[in-house]
Amino acid sequence: MKKIFLLMFGLGLTLAVQAQEEVVDAYFTTDEMPDMMIFMPGPPDSTSVAFANDVNRYYWGKEMREDPERADQATRDAVYGLQTILDEFEDAFGMKITKEDTPEIYKVLLEGTATCDSICTKPKRKYMRRRPFMVFNESTLTPEEEEALRKNGSYPSGHTLLGWSSALLMMEINPDRANEILVRGYRYGENRIVVGAHWQSDTDAARLAASVAFARLHTSERFLEQMKKARKEFKEKQNPTAVPHLEMDKHPSTSTKAYTISGTPATDSTRGVIISQGQKTVRR
């Protein structure tokens, strides 16, 4: 039985500058996903070395805000939603993704990231970790979101989980751009520290959780079929002038059949690009 749920991009918060409601056919329910409460520890204690690192990284993030370009990127990344991912990852992915022009890629990203996101539901509710700007009583790069963020747990980072799961999905679709995609995916989560909305350990936990969720996706036959469609669509969009596959015979090298570039049989009077015995010729 399929699992249908309503996904509000923006974590149901008022930070939904671009939030949109979409009915998503998730591959698994929250209860069917691996349980972070079992396989991962909670956020670090305030007396631990790990928390000391969180504090150091918070100050690092504040330094990064002094770079206008980095601050601008971090602010853009703060708008939670698939559309931000599509806009910000376009250069890394090497192709513009839209619901209209690349529906199969859009679908696997929408349903895949929504399914991955559900893995952080339980720990967010359980720990309700206070965010760094709350602890230090300082402002973030996105002050308009702070009231909503105060009501939402910091651990793990939902933004980071979205960014890293998106990067993994995009890498599977376009493995030739893996390095570029992963660099942008990592930066997306790191920008949550720059904004001041998350601790380093929040982002670390989210990347691990996203990787676990991504592996879980691959146990769904429906996901695998949709990913196959997405990869096929990507290849077609990447090379729209490619000659379509032609069913000739079992020995194409010896076939005397001829076809047009659109795949229809060619006759002696056919003009234009002709494909015969695996070769293209032009008849004028």
Secondary structure by P-SEA (a helix, b strand, c coil): cbbbbbbccccccccccbbbbbbcccccccccccccccccccccccccaaaaaaaaaaaaaaaaaccaaaaaaaaaaccccaaaaaaaacccccccccccccaaaaaaaaaaaaaaaacaaaaaaaccccccccccccccccccaaaaaaaccccccaaaaaaaaaaaaaaaacccaaaaaaaaaaaaaaaaaaaccccaaaaaaaaaaaaaaaaaaaacaaaaaaaaaaaaaaaaaaccccccccccccccccccccccccccccccccccccccccbbbbcc
